[in-house]
Amino acid sequence: MTNPVSPTLESIARCQDRTLLVVEQLSEKVEARIDHTDEWRSKVDKVLHGDGNGFRGFNVRIDRLEQRASAQNRVIWALSGALGALVLEFLSSLL
């Protein structure tokens, strides 16, 4: 008579070995993906914030462009006000 417990334990052991192999393969893939993601995150960070070697990054560039646009708007409003005052003075001199 054969022992019915032995084949069951062997099949469980084989299943456990296969499961362990699959888990190891998947964990290697996850670690590789994490490394790849970290590389991309580093590249994006350098582009946005600068690399410290003369490249300022897009955040600094955008900030400077916004400051320049704000200064240009103030100049345009000042010139418009001065032109409006000159037009009013000219019109008042005609009357």
Buried (B, 14 or more C-beta within 10 A) or exposed (E): EEEEEEEEEEEEEEEEEEEEEEEEEEEEEEEEEEEEEEEEEEEEEBEEBBEEEEEEBEEEEEEEEEEEEEEEEEEEEEEEEEEEEEEEEEEEEEE
